[in-house]
């Protein structure tokens, strides 16, 4: 029986064929066939149609998934201090991650040298600079329906979180509403799955259009983009997380890093924090973390702690702004940080959702969504590392919280290290 190609394989094939087709079109003389039938017709329909399909899902998916995420956090209130510490750790590290990504993006400038401003098909509107007070007030929607209709992402996020928290506080009284939103979330996830079935064709068209217009210049910019993302992920994992474990808990890093290596093997190969969750919990308990902490912080982290995804979104915003010749001000940077941090609460572990949330962040600052075609072309290669960093953050939080609550068995944490010392003595 023939084995079916995975979606990842199909996207890679679409990238390769799109690049080859685009290069061939680059050398084809201008005329009706190239400009009207191919680039202005078939390629435009496939590429723009795919982008429009993604845009169609942004508002309903973000709103519904955030309501579901916030409404299921009843345990946070029950667990008191542990819940507060966990939420603070996750939100702070996500904000650090997106800020780090923006800084590295500006340092490396992955999009400079690649001009795609001539092929953008949607009007780009960058909001004027506002004061911090205006930015904060702008998060509160005076009309949530209007905010959804106009795609005001920060206002949509704020309203969704308020609805979700209210459902959580009401408990059984709001159970029917919670069930309704959970069903709607399943519908949204299925819609994402359906749209991702045509992703290889959409990516083919977008990549073909890029190479037909700008040629080989896109390759060097993509290499710089990938390097910037990987560099930010490395710093987040080995400096931010390791530094927080060391400074906040006083623990030695070696036992943690050695045990996490087993988890990293699973996250790197599956690109799924949910698939690695059983092993993650087991590994943390073997390090001496009490089950009452691990069984709360790790599943919650797998749901809302998406630092690796936030890093990708930050670098992607810089990259896309630069290739389209758009200058981002302090207001846009603050908006990106706020949007990506809050959006991490509702990011689901489903293939394709990362691109939907990226389009949400791009929309929040008025950047062209066409750039997603280039990002998607290499995103599968980065997804494995991104997922590993996400889970490393969950484990770091678990250690810090368990140590602060006195729920960490230090003898178990250092046992293997002590046994090795004894054997070598």
C-alpha positions as CSV (number, residue, x, y, z in Angstrom):
1,X,0.0,0.0,0.0
2,X,1.4,3.4,-1.0
3,X,2.2,5.7,1.9
4,X,0.5,9.1,1.6
5,X,2.7,12.2,1.6
6,X,2.4,14.3,4.8
7,X,1.3,18.0,4.7
8,X,4.9,19.0,5.5
9,X,6.2,17.0,2.5
10,X,3.6,18.5,0.2
11,X,4.5,22.1,1.3
12,X,8.2,21.4,0.7
13,X,7.3,20.2,-2.8
14,X,5.2,23.3,-3.3
15,X,8.1,25.5,-2.3
16,X,10.6,23.7,-4.6
17,X,8.2,23.7,-7.6
18,X,7.2,27.3,-6.9
19,X,10.8,28.4,-6.8
20,X,11.7,26.6,-10.1
21,X,8.5,27.8,-11.8
22,X,9.2,31.4,-10.6
23,X,12.8,31.3,-11.9
24,X,11.5,30.1,-15.2
25,X,8.9,32.9,-15.3
26,X,11.7,35.4,-14.5
27,X,13.4,34.6,-17.8
28,X,10.2,34.5,-19.8
29,X,9.7,37.7,-21.9
30,X,6.9,40.0,-20.7
31,X,3.6,39.5,-22.6
32,X,0.0,38.3,-22.3
33,X,1.0,34.8,-21.2
34,X,3.4,35.8,-18.5
35,X,1.7,39.0,-17.1
36,X,-2.0,38.5,-17.6
37,X,-2.6,34.7,-17.8
38,X,0.1,33.4,-15.4
39,X,1.2,36.1,-12.9
40,X,-1.9,38.3,-13.1
41,X,-4.4,35.3,-13.4
42,X,-3.7,31.8,-12.2
43,X,-0.8,32.6,-9.8
44,X,-2.7,35.6,-8.4
45,X,-5.9,33.6,-7.8
46,X,-4.1,30.8,-6.0
47,X,-1.8,33.0,-3.9
48,X,-4.2,35.8,-3.0
49,X,-7.0,33.3,-2.5
50,X,-4.9,31.4,0.0
51,X,-4.1,34.6,1.9
52,X,-7.7,35.6,1.9
53,X,-8.7,32.2,3.4
54,X,-6.2,32.7,6.2
55,X,-7.5,36.3,6.8
56,X,-11.1,34.9,6.9
57,X,-10.3,32.8,10.0
58,X,-8.2,35.2,12.0
59,X,-11.0,37.0,14.0
60,X,-13.2,33.9,14.7
61,X,-10.3,31.6,15.6
62,X,-8.5,34.1,17.9
63,X,-11.7,35.1,19.6
64,X,-13.1,31.6,20.2
65,X,-9.7,30.0,21.1
66,X,-9.0,32.8,23.6
67,X,-12.4,32.4,25.3
68,X,-11.8,28.7,25.6
69,X,-8.3,29.2,27.0
70,X,-9.4,31.7,29.6
71,X,-12.6,29.9,30.6
72,X,-10.6,26.7,31.4
73,X,-8.3,28.4,33.9
74,X,-10.5,27.8,36.9
75,X,-7.7,25.8,38.4
76,X,-5.5,28.9,38.5
77,X,-7.9,30.4,41.1
78,X,-8.0,27.1,43.1
79,X,-4.3,26.7,43.2
80,X,-3.8,30.3,44.5
81,X,-0.1,31.1,44.7
82,X,1.1,28.4,42.3
83,X,-1.4,29.6,39.7
84,X,-0.4,33.3,40.0
85,X,3.4,32.5,39.9
86,X,2.9,30.2,36.9
87,X,0.9,32.8,34.9
88,X,3.3,35.6,35.8
89,X,6.3,33.4,34.7
90,X,4.7,32.5,31.4
91,X,3.5,36.0,30.5
92,X,6.9,37.6,31.5
93,X,9.0,35.1,29.5
94,X,6.7,35.5,26.5
95,X,7.1,39.3,26.6
96,X,10.9,38.8,27.0
97,X,10.9,36.4,24.0
98,X,9.1,38.8,21.7
99,X,11.2,41.8,22.8
100,X,14.4,39.7,22.2
101,X,13.1,38.7,18.8
102,X,12.4,42.3,17.8
103,X,15.9,43.4,19.0
104,X,17.7,40.6,17.1
105,X,15.5,41.3,14.1
106,X,16.6,44.9,14.0
107,X,20.2,43.9,14.6
108,X,20.4,41.4,11.8
109,X,17.9,43.1,9.4
110,X,17.0,40.0,7.5
111,X,14.7,41.7,5.0
112,X,17.1,44.5,3.9
113,X,18.2,44.0,0.3
114,X,15.0,42.4,-0.7
115,X,12.4,44.8,-2.2
116,X,8.9,43.3,-2.6
117,X,6.9,46.5,-2.3
118,X,6.0,46.3,-5.9
119,X,4.1,43.0,-5.6
120,X,2.0,43.8,-2.5
121,X,-1.7,43.4,-3.4
122,X,-3.3,44.9,-0.2
123,X,-3.1,48.5,1.0
124,X,-0.8,48.9,3.9
125,X,-1.9,51.2,6.7
126,X,0.5,51.8,9.6
127,X,-1.1,53.5,12.5
128,X,0.4,56.8,13.6
129,X,2.5,56.9,16.8
130,X,0.4,57.2,20.0
131,X,1.3,57.8,23.6
132,X,1.4,54.8,26.0
133,X,-1.9,56.0,27.6
134,X,-3.6,56.0,24.2
135,X,-2.2,52.5,23.5
136,X,-3.6,51.2,26.8
137,X,-7.0,52.9,26.3
138,X,-7.1,51.5,22.7
139,X,-7.1,47.9,24.2
140,X,-10.5,48.5,25.7
141,X,-13.2,48.2,23.0
142,X,-16.2,50.6,23.2
143,X,-18.0,48.3,20.7
144,X,-16.7,44.7,20.6
145,X,-18.7,43.9,17.5
146,X,-17.2,46.8,15.6
147,X,-13.8,45.8,16.8
148,X,-14.3,42.3,15.3
149,X,-15.6,43.8,12.1
150,X,-12.6,46.1,11.7
151,X,-10.1,43.6,12.9
152,X,-8.8,45.5,16.0
153,X,-6.8,42.7,17.4
154,X,-5.9,44.0,20.8
155,X,-9.5,44.9,21.5
156,X,-10.7,41.5,20.3
157,X,-8.2,39.8,22.6
158,X,-9.2,42.0,25.6
159,X,-12.9,41.2,25.1
160,X,-12.3,37.5,24.6
161,X,-10.2,37.3,27.8
162,X,-13.0,39.1,29.7
163,X,-15.6,36.7,28.3
164,X,-13.5,33.6,29.1
165,X,-12.6,34.8,32.7
166,X,-16.3,35.5,33.4
167,X,-17.3,32.0,32.2
168,X,-14.6,30.5,34.5
169,X,-15.8,32.5,37.5
170,X,-19.5,31.5,37.0
171,X,-18.5,27.9,36.9
172,X,-21.5,25.5,36.4
173,X,-23.9,28.4,35.7
174,X,-22.0,29.1,32.5
175,X,-21.3,25.5,31.6
176,X,-23.6,25.5,28.5
177,X,-21.8,28.6,27.2
178,X,-18.4,27.0,27.8
179,X,-19.5,23.9,25.9
180,X,-20.8,26.0,23.0
181,X,-17.4,27.8,22.7
182,X,-15.5,24.5,22.9
183,X,-17.7,23.2,20.1
184,X,-17.0,26.4,18.1
185,X,-13.3,26.0,18.8
186,X,-13.5,22.5,17.3
187,X,-15.2,23.9,14.2
188,X,-12.5,26.6,13.8
189,X,-9.8,24.0,14.1
190,X,-11.4,21.9,11.4
191,X,-11.7,24.9,9.2
192,X,-7.9,25.5,9.7
193,X,-7.3,21.9,8.7
194,X,-9.4,22.2,5.6
195,X,-7.6,25.4,4.5
196,X,-4.2,23.9,5.2
197,X,-5.1,21.2,2.7
198,X,-4.6,23.8,0.0
199,X,-1.5,25.3,1.6
200,X,0.9,23.6,-0.8
201,X,-0.8,25.2,-3.8
202,X,-1.0,28.6,-2.1
203,X,2.7,28.4,-1.1
204,X,3.5,27.3,-4.6
205,X,1.8,30.4,-6.1
206,X,3.3,32.8,-3.5
207,X,6.8,31.5,-3.9
208,X,6.5,31.5,-7.7
209,X,5.4,35.1,-7.7
210,X,8.3,36.1,-5.4
211,X,11.0,34.4,-7.5
212,X,9.4,35.6,-10.8
213,X,9.6,39.2,-9.4
214,X,12.8,39.4,-7.3
215,X,14.7,36.2,-8.4
216,X,17.5,34.8,-6.2
217,X,17.6,37.8,-3.8
218,X,14.9,36.1,-1.7
219,X,17.1,33.2,-0.8
220,X,19.7,35.2,1.1
221,X,17.1,37.1,3.0
222,X,15.4,33.9,4.0
223,X,18.7,32.5,5.3
224,X,19.2,35.7,7.4
225,X,15.6,35.3,8.7
226,X,16.2,31.7,9.7
227,X,19.5,32.6,11.4
228,X,17.8,35.4,13.3
229,X,15.0,33.1,14.6
230,X,17.4,30.4,15.6
231,X,19.7,32.8,17.4
232,X,16.8,34.3,19.3
233,X,15.5,30.8,20.2
234,X,19.0,29.8,21.4
235,X,19.3,32.9,23.6
236,X,15.8,32.4,25.0
237,X,16.6,28.7,25.9
238,X,20.2,28.8,27.2
239,X,20.4,32.3,28.6
240,X,16.9,33.5,29.6
241,X,15.5,30.2,30.9
242,X,18.8,28.9,32.3
243,X,19.4,32.3,34.0
244,X,15.9,32.3,35.5
245,X,16.3,28.8,36.9
246,X,19.7,29.7,38.3
247,X,18.7,33.1,39.8
248,X,15.1,32.3,41.0
249,X,15.7,28.8,42.4
250,X,19.4,28.6,43.0
251,X,19.5,25.2,41.4
252,X,22.5,23.8,39.4
253,X,21.6,23.6,35.7
254,X,23.4,20.4,34.8
255,X,20.7,17.9,36.2
256,X,17.9,20.0,34.5
257,X,19.7,20.2,31.1
258,X,20.6,16.5,31.1
259,X,17.0,15.4,31.9
260,X,15.5,17.9,29.4
261,X,17.6,16.3,26.6
262,X,15.3,13.3,26.6
263,X,12.3,15.6,26.3
264,X,13.9,17.6,23.6
265,X,14.4,14.5,21.4
266,X,10.6,14.0,21.4
267,X,9.7,17.7,20.9
268,X,12.2,18.1,18.1
269,X,11.0,15.0,16.2
270,X,7.3,15.6,16.7
271,X,7.1,19.4,16.7
272,X,4.3,19.0,19.3
273,X,4.4,20.0,22.9
274,X,1.2,18.1,23.5
275,X,2.7,14.8,22.2
276,X,5.7,15.3,24.5
277,X,3.5,16.2,27.6
278,X,3.5,12.7,29.2
279,X,7.3,12.4,29.0
280,X,7.7,16.0,30.1
281,X,5.6,15.4,33.3
282,X,7.5,12.1,34.0
283,X,10.9,13.8,33.5
284,X,10.1,16.6,35.9
285,X,8.8,14.2,38.5
286,X,12.0,12.2,38.2
287,X,13.8,15.5,38.9
288,X,11.9,15.7,42.2
289,X,9.0,18.0,41.3
290,X,5.8,17.0,43.1
291,X,3.0,15.8,40.9
292,X,0.6,18.5,42.3
293,X,2.8,21.1,40.7
294,X,3.9,19.3,37.5
295,X,0.4,18.2,36.6
296,X,-0.7,21.9,36.7
297,X,2.2,23.9,35.3
298,X,3.1,21.7,32.4
299,X,-0.3,21.2,30.8
300,X,-1.1,24.9,31.3
301,X,2.3,25.7,29.7
302,X,1.6,23.4,26.7
303,X,-1.6,25.5,26.2
304,X,-0.5,29.1,26.8
305,X,3.3,29.3,26.9
306,X,4.4,29.8,23.3
307,X,7.7,31.7,23.6
308,X,9.2,30.1,20.6
309,X,6.1,31.0,18.5
310,X,6.4,34.6,19.9
311,X,10.0,34.8,18.7
312,X,9.1,33.7,15.2
313,X,6.3,36.3,15.1
314,X,8.7,39.1,16.3
315,X,11.4,38.3,13.7
316,X,8.8,37.8,11.0
317,X,7.3,41.2,11.6
318,X,10.7,42.9,11.2
319,X,11.4,40.7,8.1
320,X,8.1,41.4,6.4
321,X,8.2,45.2,7.3
322,X,11.7,45.4,5.7
323,X,11.0,43.5,2.5
324,X,8.0,45.8,1.9
325,X,9.9,48.9,2.8
326,X,7.8,49.8,5.8
327,X,9.2,51.6,8.9
328,X,7.9,50.5,12.3
329,X,7.8,53.0,15.1
330,X,7.7,52.5,18.9
331,X,3.9,52.3,18.8
332,X,4.0,49.3,16.4
333,X,6.7,47.6,18.5
334,X,4.6,47.9,21.6
335,X,1.6,46.7,19.8
336,X,3.5,43.6,18.5
337,X,4.7,42.8,22.0
338,X,1.2,43.1,23.5
339,X,-0.5,41.2,20.7
340,X,1.9,38.3,20.6
341,X,2.1,38.0,24.4
342,X,-1.7,38.0,24.8
343,X,-2.3,35.8,21.7
344,X,0.0,33.1,23.2
345,X,-2.9,32.3,25.6
346,X,-5.0,31.1,22.8
347,X,-2.5,29.5,20.5
348,X,-3.6,25.9,19.8
349,X,-1.3,23.0,19.1
350,X,-2.7,22.4,15.6
351,X,-0.7,22.6,12.3
352,X,-1.3,25.8,10.6
353,X,-2.5,27.8,13.6
354,X,0.9,29.4,13.9
355,X,0.4,31.1,10.6
356,X,-3.1,32.3,11.6
357,X,-1.8,33.9,14.8
358,X,1.1,35.4,12.8
359,X,-1.4,37.0,10.4
360,X,-3.2,38.3,13.5
361,X,0.0,40.0,14.7
362,X,0.7,41.4,11.2
363,X,-2.9,42.7,11.0
364,X,-2.5,44.5,14.4
365,X,0.2,46.7,12.9
366,X,-1.0,46.9,9.3
367,X,1.7,44.8,7.7
368,X,1.0,43.0,4.4
369,X,0.0,39.3,4.8
370,X,1.6,38.3,1.5
371,X,4.9,37.9,3.4
372,X,3.4,34.8,5.0
373,X,4.1,32.9,1.8
374,X,7.9,33.4,2.3
375,X,7.7,32.7,6.0
376,X,5.7,29.5,5.5
377,X,8.3,28.3,3.0
378,X,10.9,27.8,5.8
379,X,8.6,27.7,8.9
380,X,8.5,23.9,9.0
381,X,12.3,23.8,9.4
382,X,12.1,26.1,12.4
383,X,9.0,24.5,14.0
384,X,11.0,21.7,15.6
385,X,13.3,24.1,17.4
386,X,10.5,26.4,18.3
387,X,8.5,23.7,20.0
388,X,11.5,22.5,21.9
389,X,12.0,26.1,23.3
390,X,8.3,26.2,24.2
391,X,8.6,23.1,26.3
392,X,11.9,24.1,27.8
393,X,10.1,27.2,29.1
394,X,7.4,25.0,30.7
395,X,10.0,22.9,32.4
396,X,12.0,25.9,33.7
397,X,8.8,27.4,35.1
398,X,7.9,24.1,36.8
399,X,11.3,24.0,38.5
400,X,11.1,27.6,39.7
401,X,7.6,27.3,41.0
402,X,8.1,24.0,42.7
403,X,11.3,25.2,44.4
404,X,9.6,28.4,45.7
405,X,6.7,26.3,47.1
406,X,8.9,23.7,48.8
407,X,7.5,21.1,46.4
408,X,10.9,20.0,45.0
409,X,12.8,17.0,46.4
410,X,16.4,18.2,46.2
411,X,17.8,14.7,46.9
412,X,16.1,13.4,43.8
413,X,17.2,16.5,41.8
414,X,20.8,15.9,42.6
415,X,20.7,12.1,42.9
416,X,22.1,11.2,39.6
417,X,24.8,13.8,39.8
418,X,25.8,12.5,43.3
419,X,25.8,8.9,42.1
420,X,28.1,9.7,39.2
421,X,30.5,11.5,41.6
422,X,30.4,8.4,43.9
423,X,31.1,6.1,41.1
424,X,34.1,8.1,39.9
425,X,35.5,8.5,43.4
